[in-house]
Amino acid sequence: MSHGSGFTERVKQELAQRGAGDRGTARAELAAVLRLGGALHLHPGAPAEERLTLEVGTTSGAVARRTFALLHRIYDLRPEVQVRAPGGVRRRSTYVVVVAARADDLARDIGMLDPDGRPSGDVPAEMVVADAHALSYVRGAFLAAGSVSAPGRAAHLEIATGSDPLAERLAELVARVTEHPAHATTGERPRVVVKSGDTIGALLAAMGASGAFLAWDEQRLRRSLRNEATRLANADAANVRRTIEAAADQTAAVAEVLGRLGWDGLPADLREVALVRLANPAASLAELGELCDPPVGKSSVHRRMRRILALSEDG
C-alpha cells in the first residue's frame, strides 16, 4: 500500500534507531522482520551449507541496517546486503539482506520452518509469552510490512502478512499491546488493518515511535484541548486557563523528554504517566490516575508529572 509512504518511512526510521532491548525482545523483533519481509530460496547446485538461503527485501535502508545488526548480534551472522536499483516494477531502490550460512537453522529458530523443516504460518507461542516480546514482534512486523497514513489523512494502518493464520495471530498481538481491537483481513491479500485513529496512536506510542506519535496526534490533541475549553466555558476563567496551560506544559515536557531520552530512558512509573498524558491531553490529574494500571491517586500523578517537568527543565 502507498498510504503515507513518506510518513511510513519516518516511522520506520524512528523505530530502527531505538534500542532493541534484551536478547528475547530483539529476537522477537527480528523473527517478525524475517517472517513477514523474508523468503526462503532453495539452490540445488550449491554447497550443502548454502543450499537454502533466506532473503529479506525492503525499500527502507533503515530497516535493512537494523536487520543486518540484529542478525549479527543474535546469531553472529554477517549477511550480504545487496542494493537493487529501480527498474521494471520497482520504483525505488530495494535493499536485500541475504543469509546464506545456517539459513535452515535460522528459519527453524524464528518459526519460518517447523521442527520437521516444513513451512510454518504461525507465530511461535514461546516467542510472544512476555508482553515486551509480543510488542517487539509487532514492531518487527511493522518494520517489515507495515504502512500508515500521514497525519491529517483518513486514519489507516496496515501490515501485510502473506498468510491468513499469520494475519489472525498478528491482529491478536496488536489488540493485546494496544488494548484496542485490530481487524485481520484474509483471502487474496491477508493483512492486519487498523482504521481507528486512537488505536493507531496507541500503537505508534507503544512501539516506541514517540516523535511520529506526536505528529500523528497533534490535530487530535489541539481539538481535544479546544473542546475542553468550551466545556469549561462557564467555569472560572482563570481555572480554565490554568487547566489548559498546565496540560499543554505537561504535554510539551513529555514530548521534550521523550525526544531526548526515549521511552527506554524513563523509569516505568514516569513512562506510564507520560503515555496516558499524551493519549489524553485534556484529562485532569485525577482522570490520568484512573487510567494507570493499577490506578493511582491524583497526588501520585502530580508527583510523577513534576519529575517529568524537572527532567525537561534539566535538558
DOMIDO-585715 format. One record per atom (N, C-alpha, C): residue in three letters; x negated, y, z negated. Coordinates in steps of 0.001 Angstrom, whole numbers, padded with zeros to 6 digits, always signed. Each point is the difference from the previous one (the first is absolute). Layout:
% DOMIDO-585715
ALAXYZ
...
//
This chain:
% DOMIDO-585715
MET-000851-001197+000000
MET+000851+001197+000000
MET-000882+001241+000000
SER+000545+001085+000534
SER-000773+001228+000076
SER+000474+001033-000990
HIS+000782-000439-001002
HIS+000520+000945-000999
HIS-001155+000738-000670
GLY-000073+001336+000194
GLY-000955+000809-000744
GLY-001411-000544+000039
SER-000529-000285+001231
SER-001301-000665+000094
SER-001100+000797-000687
GLY+000044+001344+000106
GLY-001017+000800-000675
GLY+000092-000109-001507
PHE+001218+000028-000529
PHE+000182-000126-001444
PHE-000331-001417-000457
THR+000354-000994+000801
THR-000347-001388-000332
THR-001503-000151-000152
GLU-000755+000569+000928
GLU-001457-000106-000089
GLU-000520+000741-001226
ARG+000621+001113-000337
ARG-000406+000728-001214
ARG+000196-000880-001231
VAL+001151-000671-000069
VAL+000261-000891-001137
VAL-001042-001111-000046
LYS-000284-000615+001145
LYS-000948-001112+000028
LYS-001402+000456-000380
GLN-000391+001172+000450
GLN-001318+000511-000386
GLN-000080+000213-001503
GLU+001062+000539-000579
GLU-000001+000227-001448
GLU-000050-001322-000762
LEU+000766-000979+000438
LEU-000001-001299-000667
LEU-001348-000697+000148
ALA-000623+000147+001172
ALA-001274-000674+000255
ALA-001142+000597-000812
GLN+000186+001209-000506
GLN-001062+000658-000759
GLN+000110-000232-001501
ARG+001120-000571-000455
ARG+000177-000222-001439
ARG-000764-001250-000425
GLY-000272-000105-001304
GLY-000665-001181-000520
GLY+000861-001238+000187
ALA-000654-001134+000261
ALA+000740-001238+000257
ALA+000303-000775-001270
GLY-000552+000416-001144
GLY+000282-000694-001254
GLY-000832-001249-000182
ASP+000462-000891-000873
ASP-000762-001216-000284
ASP+000128-000988+001154
ARG-000648-001157-000145
ARG-000032-000955+001107
ARG+001398-000473+000382
GLY+000863-000216-000997
GLY+001345-000483+000291
GLY+000815+000985+000808
THR-000047+001280-000370
THR+000763+001001+000740
THR-000604+000220+001385
ALA-001334+000004+000087
ALA-000652+000185+001297
ALA+000296-001178+000928
ARG-000009-001211-000551
ARG+000287-001195+000808
ARG+001430+000032+000523
ALA+000952+000421-000833
ALA+001395+000075+000444
ALA+000155+001008+001135
GLU-000654+001157-000127
GLU+000074+001005+001067
GLU-000593-000539+001290
LEU-001193-000603-000099
LEU-000655-000535+001193
LEU+000838-001106+000629
ALA+000585-000865-000828
ALA+000819-001091+000530
ALA+001139+000540+000854
ALA+000647+001073-000460
ALA+001105+000584+000768
ALA-000500+000619+001299
VAL-001144+000683-000050
VAL-000563+000588+001223
VAL-000269-001089+001027
LEU-000642-001090-000434
LEU-000339-001078+000922
LEU+001250-000736+000472
ARG+000956-000182-000910
ARG+001203-000766+000355
ARG+000875+000761+000981
LEU+000194+001312-000215
LEU+000894+000765+000859
LEU-000715+000640+001184
GLY-001301+000238-000138
GLY-000723+000654+001082
GLY-000939-000906+000757
GLY-000137-001251-000451
GLY-000983-000897+000590
GLY+000611-001137+000793
ALA-000866-000703+000716
ALA+000409-001175+000776
ALA-001163-000977+000035
LEU+000328-001286+000008
LEU-001011-001048+000087
LEU-000180-000400+001455
HIS-001255-000218+000405
HIS-000318-000387+001375
HIS-000875-001240-000019
LEU+000350-000983+000825
LEU-000755-001244+000092
LEU-000908+000051+001215
HIS-001280-000341-000193
HIS-000994+000001+001072
HIS-000582-001403+000103
PRO+000591-000875+000836
PRO-000393-001416+000041
PRO-001475-000235+000300
GLY-000620+000848+000827
GLY-001381-000248+000377
GLY-001031+000588-000937
ALA+000433+000682-001035
ALA-000928+000673-000921
ALA-000552-000988-001019
PRO-001118+000373-000669
PRO-000511-000843-001093
PRO+001087-000223-001049
ALA-000098-001100-000730
ALA+001053-000390-000942
ALA+000337+001105-000981
GLU-001038+000700-000514
GLU+000247+001016-001018
GLU+000618+001272+000575
GLU+000016+000134+001337
GLU+000573+001192+000627
GLU+001161-000342+000930
ARG+000523-001221-000128
ARG+001072-000436+000901
ARG+001297+000768-000245
LEU+000204+000393-001244
LEU+001181+000791-000353
LEU-000452+001388-000429
THR+000580+001032+000600
THR-000306+001366-000414
THR+001285+000689-000448
LEU-000170+000993-000857
LEU+001120+000813-000460
LEU-000277+001428+000437
GLU+000928+000588+000735
GLU-000188+001349+000527
GLU+001115+000920-000489
VAL-000398+001174-000477
VAL+000955+001009-000462
VAL-000119+001217+000903
GLY+001085+000370+000665
GLY-000001+001162+000869
GLY+000765+001156-000619
THR-000540+001205+000117
THR+000658+001189-000545
THR-000440+001230+000779
THR+000882+000979+000098
THR-000378+001273+000624
THR-000553+000975-001027
SER-000040-000406-001250
SER-000488+000868-001080
SER-001435-000364-000367
GLY-000912+000935+000213
GLY-001379-000239-000413
GLY-000115-000191-001497
ALA+000843+000712-000767
ALA-000038-000130-001458
ALA+000377-001410-000431
VAL+001011-000589+000647
VAL+000415-001364-000340
VAL-001083-000996+000386
ALA-000640+000203+001154
ALA-001078-000902+000421
ALA-001153+000031-000998
ARG-000380+001190-000445
ARG-001093+000113-000979
ARG+000385-000644-001328
ARG+001238+000204-000414
ARG+000482-000597-001253
ARG-000032-001531+000094
THR+000448-000534+001122
THR+000017-001449+000194
THR-001412-000565-000049
PHE-000923+000646+000694
PHE-001399-000441-000011
PHE-000542-000003-001428
ALA+000248+001090-000734
ALA-000539+000123-001359
ALA+000568-001070-000926
LEU+001295-000283+000104
LEU+000611-001001-000876
LEU-000480-001405+000346
LEU-000163-000295+001282
LEU-000532-001313+000391
LEU-001400-000204-000555
HIS-000798+001045+000048
HIS-001367-000110-000516
HIS+000002-000134-001520
ARG+000841+000793-000665
ARG+000020-000018-001469
ARG+000523-001323-000551
ILE+001098-000497+000548
ILE+000675-001157-000589
ILE-000586-001321+000485
TYR-000348-000073+001293
TYR-000441-001272+000572
TYR-001450+000012+000472
ASP-000697+001115-000226
ASP-001394+000125+000424
ASP-000148-000248+001498
LEU+000955+000498+000777
LEU-000030-000133+001453
LEU-000401+001327+000630
ARG-000650-000085+001143
ARG-000334+001199+000777
ARG+000591-000174+001400
PRO+001281+000303+000142
PRO+000653-000211+001295
PRO-000505+000970+001058
GLU+000218-000367+001240
GLU-000309+000886+001117
GLU+001161+000971+000188
VAL-000315+001255+000293
VAL+001038+000994+000279
VAL-000149+000448+001450
GLN+001027-000253+000799
GLN+000003+000390+001402
GLN+000912+001207+000190
VAL-000363+000863+000926
VAL+000840+001152+000340
VAL+000417-000137+001455
ARG+001293-000085+000220
ARG+000532-000159+001348
ARG+000642+001306+000437
ALA-000497+000540+001090
ALA+000441+001314+000474
ALA+001433-000058+000517
PRO+000670+001160+000042
PRO+001356+000027+000551
PRO+000009-000500+001440
GLY+001088-000615+000381
GLY+000127-000520+001361
GLY+001168-000945+000091
GLY+000654-000037+001156
GLY+001157-000870+000147
GLY+001115+000449-000922
VAL+000470-000928-000848
VAL+001085+000347-000930
VAL-000528+000693-001247
ARG-001337+000033-000170
ARG-000579+000644-001187
ARG-000191+001486+000264
ARG+000684+000830-000791
ARG-000157+001448+000148
ARG-001092+000546-000900
ARG-000400-000765-001009
ARG-001032+000445-000944
ARG-001059-001081-000121
SER-001167+000401-000466
SER-001048-000980-000266
SER+000483-000979-001065
THR-000396-001252+000153
THR+000363-001039-000957
THR-001266-000552-000634
TYR+000021-000118-001313
TYR-001113-000591-000740
TYR+000363-001450-000309
VAL-000911-000911+000313
VAL+000251-001422-000239
VAL-001079-000530-000933
VAL+000417-000456-001173
VAL-000909-000594-000982
VAL+000046-001509+000209
VAL-001148-000597+000351
VAL-000059-001416+000378
VAL-000767-000789-001049
VAL+000676-000974-000605
VAL-000639-000918-000951
VAL-000244-001309+000733
ALA-001271-000320+000245
ALA-000343-001224+000726
ALA-000498-001098-000928
ALA-000567+000382-001132
ALA-000543-000992-000938
ALA+001003-000265-001116
ARG+000247-001274-000274
ARG+000864-000430-001111
ARG+001424+000534+000129
ALA+000442+000227+001239
ALA+001355+000521+000206
ALA+001055-000987-000476
ASP-000266-001297+000149
ASP+000958-001018-000443
ASP+000215+000082-001508
ASP-001096+000064-000762
ASP+000111+000106-001461
ASP+000704+001292-000399
LEU-000326+001090+000692
LEU+000618+001294-000298
LEU+001505-000057+000248
ALA+000400-000575+001139
ALA+001419-000064+000346
ALA+000790-000822-001016
ARG-000618-001054-000529
ARG+000675-000807-001024
ARG+000110+000785-001314
ASP-001052+000721-000345
ASP-000009+000703-001284
ASP+001033+001118-000053
ILE+000225+000670+001123
ILE+000933+001130-000001
ILE+001421-000412+000370
GLY+000195-001284+000366
GLY+001349-000473+000269
GLY+000432+000002+001448
MET-000908+000290+000950
MET+000365-000104+001413
MET+000161-001461+000411
LEU-000782-000881-000634
LEU+000108-001443+000218
LEU+000315-000665-001329
ASP+000788-001073+000045
ASP+000256-000743-001231
ASP-001172-000946-000267
PRO-000017-000710-001118
PRO-001143-000877-000316
PRO-000290-001046+001069
ASP+001010-000353+000823
ASP-000203-000984+001065
ASP-000414+000646+001316
GLY-000207+001311-000009
GLY-000446+000688+001203
GLY+001109+000407+000948
ARG+001253-000060-000453
ARG+001119+000405+000845
ARG+000361+001464-000264
PRO+000471+000725+001037
PRO+000372+001413-000201
PRO+001063+000146-001080
SER-000155+001017-000826
SER+000947+000266-001085
SER+000597+001386+000192
GLY+001316+000104-000195
GLY+000667+001290+000205
GLY+000416+000686-001273
ASP-000504-000457-001139
ASP+000440+000559-001272
ASP-001167+000649-000727
VAL+000314+000708-001076
VAL-001015+000603-000867
VAL-000320-001000-001110
PRO-001271-000357-000202
PRO-000332-000927-001092
PRO+000516+000531-001332
ALA+000798-000801-000694
ALA+000637+000457-001238
ALA-001020+000423-001043
GLU-001109-000741-000101
GLU-000996+000313-001029
GLU-000660+001351+000235
MET+000056+000474+001245
MET-000689+001244+000340
MET+000741+001234-000494
VAL+001307-000122-000252
VAL+000805+001178-000339
VAL+000751-000179-001316
VAL-000532-000831-000896
VAL+000632-000172-001308
VAL-000057+001304-000787
ALA-001187+000605-000069
ALA-000168+001264-000722
ALA+000586+001149+000816
ASP+000625+000954-000679
ASP+000585+001147+000698
ASP-001051+000780+000783
ALA-001201+000143-000580
ALA-001062+000740+000689
ALA-000393-000699+001291
HIS+000003-001328-000002
HIS-000359-000751+001202
HIS+001110+000103+001043
ALA+001256-000036-000457
ALA+001124+000163+000930
ALA-000062+001365+000682
LEU-000310+001032-000779
LEU-000116+001343+000562
LEU-001141+000067+001004
SER-001126-000635-000307
SER-001131-000008+000923
SER+000355-000719+001293
TYR+000797-001071-000107
TYR+000415-000715+001213
TYR+000861+000911+000879
VAL+000910+000735-000613
VAL+000836+000935+000761
VAL-000872+001082+000636
ARG-000989+000491-000749
ARG-000903+001018+000543
ARG-000736-000538+001229
GLY-000520-001209-000104
GLY-000691-000598+001137
GLY+000922-000202+001187
ALA+001245-000384-000269
ALA+000966-000187+001083
ALA+000250+001312+000733
PHE+000123+001095-000756
PHE+000210+001297+000651
PHE-001240+000398+000796
LEU-001181-000211-000566
LEU-001225+000333+000725
LEU-000063-000742+001329
ALA+000409-001256+000001
ALA-000118-000819+001199
ALA+001088+000283+001021
ALA+001237+000177-000459
ALA+001115-000002+000951
ALA+001113+000968-000366
GLY-000314+001036-000776
GLY+001036+000916-000451
GLY+000053+001291+000792
SER+001144+000648-000037
SER+000160+001345+000565
SER+001041+000730-000827
VAL-000103+001329-000027
VAL+000938+000805-000777
VAL+000243+001309+000735
SER+001236+000462-000028
SER+000344+001250+000673
SER-000651+001183-000703
ALA-000195+001068+000750
ALA-000621+001200-000550
ALA+000972+000723-000926
PRO-000519+000757-000977
PRO+000875+000784-000886
PRO+000916+000912+000813
GLY+001247+000072-000410
GLY+000962+000829+000710
GLY+000779-000736+001070
ARG-000499-001170+000442
ARG+000726-000822+000969
ARG+000922-000968-000739
ALA+000861-000668+000748
ALA+000872-001012-000606
ALA-000862-001051-000692
ALA+000340-000314-001237
ALA-000817-000921-000797
ALA-000036-001380+000635
HIS-001212-000503+000252
HIS-000137-001331+000603
HIS-001404-000527-000273
LEU-000066-001118-000676
LEU-001268-000710-000205
LEU+000229-001449+000385
GLU-000963-000569+000713
GLU+000126-001413+000325
GLU-001369-000674+000019
ILE+000020-001311-000224
ILE-001202-000826+000051
ILE+000329-001220+000847
ALA-000660-000134+001147
ALA+000215-001154+000872
ALA-000686-001220-000604
THR+000695-001130-000011
THR-000537-001187-000676
THR-000324-001162+000930
GLY+000671-000081+001152
GLY-000286-001096+000915
GLY+000744-001287-000293
SER+000619-000113-001161
SER+000768-001207-000313
SER+001137+000348-000946
ASP+001101-000737+000126
ASP+001163+000243-000856
ASP-000291-000260-001477
PRO-000630-001151-000354
PRO-000268-000251-001426
PRO-000874+001076-000631
LEU-000986+000476+000765
LEU-000882+001026-000545
LEU+000747+001319-000171
ALA+000901+000320+000922
ALA+000802+001223-000133
ALA+000852-000058-001264
GLU+000619-001140-000238
GLU+000858-000142-001179
GLU-000808+000066-001292
ARG-001164-000646+000004
ARG-000838+000004-001206
ARG-000552+001389-000265
LEU-000437+000688+001068
LEU-000564+001338-000173
LEU+001069+000981-000465
ALA+001222-000146+000485
ALA+001092+000864-000462
ALA+000213-000178-001499
GLU-000120-001235-000482
GLU+000117-000254-001440
GLU-001112+000713-000766
LEU-001214-000028+000549
LEU-001127+000643-000681
LEU+000162+001516-000016
VAL+000459+000580+001117
VAL+000226+001450+000044
VAL+001054+000388-001036
ALA+001080-000762-000073
ALA+001041+000280-000994
ALA-000549-000138-001414
ARG-000880-000950-000182
ARG-000582-000226-001333
ARG-000875+001167-000440
VAL-000828+000524+000892
VAL-000945+001043-000411
VAL+000634+001389-000019
THR+001108+000198+000725
THR+000652+001319+000023
THR+001252+000048-000862
GLU+000516-001173-000380
GLU+001280-000105-000709
GLU+001135+000583+000832
HIS-000153-000062+001320
HIS+001041+000402+000946
HIS+000123-001101+001050
PRO+001182-000235+000550
PRO+000144-001062+000997
PRO-000711+000327+001303
ALA-000479-001047+000673
ALA-000594+000116+001330
ALA+000665-001044+000886
HIS+000095+000283+001290
HIS+000756-000856+000921
HIS-000948-000762+000916
ALA+000200-001308+000098
ALA-000772-000830+000926
ALA+000809-000188+001276
THR-000579+000394+001137
THR+000630-000218+001300
THR-000655-001208+000645
THR+000782-001007+000325
THR-000545-001228+000566
THR+000430-000136+001455
GLY-000562-001007+000661
GLY+000358-000231+001391
GLY-001134+000325+000938
GLU+000317+000767+001057
GLU-000989+000254+001044
GLU-001190+000813-000503
ARG+000250+000935-000917
ARG-001095+000846-000511
ARG+000087+000067-001519
PRO-000503-001018-000698
PRO+000111-000030-001469
PRO-000772+001151-000634
ARG+000625+000648-000983
ARG-000664+001113-000660
ARG+000759+000356-001271
VAL-000648+000792-000829
VAL+000641+000575-001179
VAL+000315+001454+000322
VAL+001220+000427-000265
VAL+000428+001359+000339
VAL+000526+000694-001253
VAL-000446+001237-000210
VAL+000485+000828-001107
VAL+000464+001330+000588
LYS+001246+000376-000279
LYS+000534+001259+000523
LYS+000463+000938-001105
SER-000355-000321-001227
SER+000318+000872-001130
SER-001201+000888-000289
GLY+000221+001310+000011
GLY-001094+000920-000300
GLY-000566-000215-001386
ASP+000865-000285-000972
ASP-000469-000244-001366
ASP-000891-001235-000060
THR+000403-001070+000705
THR-000787-001231-000015
THR-001339+000198+000691
ILE+000005+000717+001117
ILE-001257+000263+000702
ILE-000940+000805-000891
GLY+000527+001025-000651
GLY-000828+000783-000910
GLY-000556-000845-001118
ALA+000843-000863-000582
ALA-000455-000874-001084
ALA-001083-000947+000480
LEU+000130-000508+001229
LEU-000999-000933+000526
LEU-001319+000703+000282
LEU+000049+001188+000595
LEU-001235+000753+000252
LEU-000732+000274-001305
ALA+000749+000420-001020
ALA-000619+000295-001293
ALA-000568-001261-000632
ALA+000762-001092+000032
ALA-000453-001239-000625
ALA-001241-000552+000686
MET-000069+000099+001324
MET-001158-000529+000727
MET-001257+000813-000265
GLY+000167+001246-000450
GLY-001162+000828-000293
GLY-000227+001130+000975
ALA+000948+000241+000915
ALA-000129+001103+000956
ALA+000643+001247-000601
SER-000618+000542-001048
SER+000618+001110-000727
SER+000097+001256+000858
GLY-001013+000270+000807
GLY+000055+001172+000869
GLY+001115-000110+001021
ALA+000127-001174+000614
ALA+001075-000222+000968
ALA+001359+000064-000685
PHE+000077-000534-001215
PHE+001265+000061-000744
PHE+000419+001446-000227
LEU-000934+000849-000403
LEU+000341+001397-000267
LEU+000472+000695+001268
ALA-000656-000301+001132
ALA+000429+000586+001267
ALA+001386-000511+000382
TRP+000222-001298-000195
TRP+001293-000595+000318
TRP+001114+000588-000869
ASP-000311+000191-001269
ASP+001027+000358-000974
ASP+000196+001505-000160
GLU-000798+000795+000704
GLU+000028+001449-000232
GLU+001389+000588+000230
GLN+000635-000364+001104
GLN+001316+000580+000283
GLN+001031-000430-001044
ARG-000050-001285-000384
ARG+000946-000472-001018
ARG-000248+000698-001332
LEU-001280+000228-000303
LEU-000347+000672-001252
LEU+000570+001417-000019
ARG-000214+000724+001090
ARG+000505+001373+000054
ARG+001525+000028-000077
ARG+000645-000920+000704
ARG+001457-000052-000018
ARG+000510-000336-001396
SER-000693-000921-000671
SER+000413-000406-001339
SER-000121+001157-000982
LEU-001107+000746+000088
LEU-000173+001146-000887
LEU+001051+001074+000274
ARG+000306+000196+001277
ARG+001001+001005+000360
ARG+001381-000401-000521
ASN+000333-001276+000134
ASN+001285-000482-000503
ASN+000083+000117-001519
GLU-001132-000281-000652
GLU-000009+000101-001458
GLU+000210+001445-000435
ALA-000603+000926+000736
ALA+000180+001414-000333
ALA+001464+000412+000147
THR+000642-000506+001043
THR+001417+000306+000209
THR+000860-000587-001110
ARG-000325-001235-000385
ARG+000781-000662-001047
ARG-000078+000750-001322
LEU-001145+000638-000239
LEU-000198+000702-001267
LEU+000271+001501+000111
ALA+000649+000401+001104
ALA+000173+001430+000258
ALA+000764+000711-001102
ASN+000889-000707-000664
ASN+000799+000622-001056
ASN-000690-000055-001360
ALA-001151-000627-000055
ALA-000737-000065-001265
ALA-000859+001249-000143
ASP-000663+000081-001078
ASP-000877+001144-000258
ASP-001067+000093+001083
ALA-000102+001173+000642
ALA-000902+000159+001139
ALA-001449-000278-000373
ALA-000406+000433-001165
ALA-001391-000233-000410
ALA-000288-001489-000150
ASN+000959-000746-000562
ASN-000187-001441-000149
ASN-000084-000692+001355
VAL+000838+000448+000935
VAL-000047-000558+001351
VAL-001381+000209+000599
ARG-000484+001242-000116
ARG-001298+000318+000582
ARG-001105-000827-000644
ARG+000047-000105-001322
ARG-001035-000771-000693
ARG+000052-001483+000385
THR+001215-000538+000106
THR+000141-001417+000359
THR-000599-000284+001373
ILE+000357+000834+000969
ILE-000475-000226+001366
ILE-001497+000258+000104
GLU-000469+001061-000643
GLU-001427+000302+000050
GLU-000815-001103-000664
ALA+000498-000507-001128
ALA-000726-001073-000687
ALA-000058-001249+000867
ALA+001131-000351+000629
ALA+000021-001177+000873
ALA-000942+000185+001180
ALA+000015+001200+000593
ALA-000888+000269+001132
ALA-001461-000047-000431
ASP-000306+000590-001169
ASP-001374-000030-000513
ASP-000452-001434-000259
GLN+000894-000801-000581
GLN-000357-001392-000284
GLN-000229-000778+001292
THR+000871+000215+000983
THR-000152-000692+001279
THR-001306+000400+000675
ALA-000320+001287-000019
ALA-001254+000469+000596
ALA-001202-000581-000736
ALA+000080-000075-001329
ALA-001104-000566-000783
ALA-000200-001466+000323
VAL+001103-000746+000103
VAL-000097-001418+000354
VAL-000648-000155+001372
ALA+000446+000808+000972
ALA-000562-000084+001350
ALA-001493+000296-000006
GLU-000407+001023-000771
GLU-001425+000361-000049
GLU-000823-001119-000617
VAL+000486-000555-001102
VAL-000745-001057-000695
VAL-000088-001249+000862
LEU+001110-000378+000653
LEU-000023-001180+000859
LEU-000918+000203+001194
GLY+000025+001207+000570
GLY-000887+000271+001118
GLY-001464-000092-000374
ARG-000302+000311-001266
ARG-001400-000020-000449
ARG-000412-001351-000574
LEU+000878-000612-000777
LEU-000367-001235-000703
LEU+000617-001251+000609
GLY+001128+000153+000745
GLY+000719-001163+000504
GLY+000791-000682-001101
TRP+000902-000903+000410
TRP+000820-000723-000981
TRP-000865-000783-000969
ASP-001064-000632+000531
ASP-000832-000855-000847
ASP-000814+000799-001009
GLY-000090+001320+000187
GLY-000763+000824-000929
GLY+000790+000448-001212
LEU+001265-000364-000065
LEU+000844+000388-001135
LEU+000281-001198-000895
PRO+000050+000208-001314
PRO+000443-001077-000898
PRO+001431-000407+000344
ALA+000377-001197-000404
ALA+001313-000540+000374
ALA+001148+000902-000446
ASP-000090+000574-001234
ASP+001115+000815-000482
ASP+000145+001290+000805
LEU-001140+000595+000400
LEU+000073+001218+000816
LEU+000426-000324+001420
ARG-000445-001156+000514
ARG+000392-000405+001342
ARG+001517-000174+000091
GLU+000583-000559-001046
GLU+001446-000234+000002
GLU+000765+001320-000001
VAL-000377+000927-000885
VAL+000751+001251-000071
VAL-000257+000848+001247
ALA-001192-000117+000607
ALA-000272+000713+001254
ALA+000922-000503+001106
LEU+000174-001319+000071
LEU+000852-000571+001039
LEU+001456+000423-000170
VAL+000518-000062-001240
VAL+001414+000364-000187
VAL+000212+001499+000207
ARG-001003+000828-000317
ARG+000142+001434+000261
ARG+000038+000261+001502
LEU-000895-000634+000765
LEU-000001+000203+001446
LEU+001304-000480+000624
ALA+000508-001115-000482
ALA+001221-000568+000576
ALA+001258+000734-000451
ASN-000098+000774-001106
ASN+001172+000687-000549
ASN-000383+001428-000385
PRO-000253+000849+000999
PRO-000570+001324-000264
PRO+000877+000927-000825
ALA+001302-000257-000040
ALA+000892+000903-000734
ALA+000445-000571-001339
ALA-000455-001179-000350
ALA+000448-000643-001237
ALA-000595+000694-001221
SER+000742-000045-001101
SER-000515+000524-001265
SER-000989-000994-000590
LEU-000746+000447-001018
LEU-000950-000907-000646
LEU+000726-001190-000618
ALA+001159+000250-000583
ALA+000773-001101-000591
ALA+000427-000999+001063
GLU+000409+000519+001161
GLU+000409-000892+001095
GLU-001188-000784+000532
LEU-001170+000642+000081
LEU-001204-000716+000426
LEU-000316-001133-000965
GLY+000167+000263-001289
GLY-000263-001029-001001
GLY+000887-001213+000188
GLU+001263+000232+000371
GLU+000926-001112+000229
GLU-000398-000829+001214
LEU-000721+000602+000947
LEU-000409-000696+001216
LEU-001270-000814-000191
CYS-000704+000210-001119
CYS-001211-000772-000270
CYS+000378-001425-000399
ASP-000946-000909+000143
ASP+000239-001408-000338
ASP-001092-000491-000943
PRO+000316-000159-001304
PRO+001309+000225-000623
PRO+000251+001495-000192
PRO+001264+000399-000225
PRO+000303+001424-000194
PRO-000767+000586-001184
VAL-000366+001281+000122
VAL-000694+000694-001085
VAL+000738+001297-000286
GLY-000299+000598-001138
GLY+000668+001224-000394
GLY-000521+001229+000726
LYS+000760+001086-000120
LYS-000377+001268+000628
LYS-001365+000469-000478
SER-000297-000172-001292
SER-001280+000466-000534
SER-001166-000762+000618
SER+000181-001297+000254
SER-001066-000791+000623
SER-000259+000476+001425
VAL+001080+000262+000747
VAL-000162+000515+001362
VAL-000693+001358-000039
HIS+000389+000843-000953
HIS-000608+001327-000124
HIS-001503-000119-000244
ARG-000396-000904-000902
ARG-001434-000172-000280
ARG-000753-000485+001238
ARG+000603-000940+000720
ARG-000666-000517+001196
ARG-000139+001082+001070
MET+001058+000813+000176
MET-000076+001066+000993
MET-001038+001039-000393
ARG-000133+000278-001304
ARG-001029+000947-000451
ARG-001393-000533+000323
ARG-000183-001305-000119
ARG-001306-000591+000351
ARG-000270+000119+001498
ILE+001042-000193+000811
ILE-000172+000153+001449
ILE-000302+001454+000352
LEU+000711+000939-000632
LEU-000265+001421+000237
LEU-001422+000357-000407
ALA-000477-000583-001106
ALA-001373+000259-000444
ALA-001003-000543+001009
LEU+000272-001195+000542
LEU-000883-000566+001023
LEU-000037+000895+001231
SER+001164+000553+000366
SER+000060+000889+001157
SER-000813+001266-000243
GLU+000109+000556-001206
GLU-000751+001217-000324
GLU-001497-000270-000059
ASP-000382-001214-000450
ASP-001423-000348-000062
ASP-000608-000107+001382
GLY+000846-000357+000991
GLY-000514-000157+001363
GLY-000284+001311+000674
//
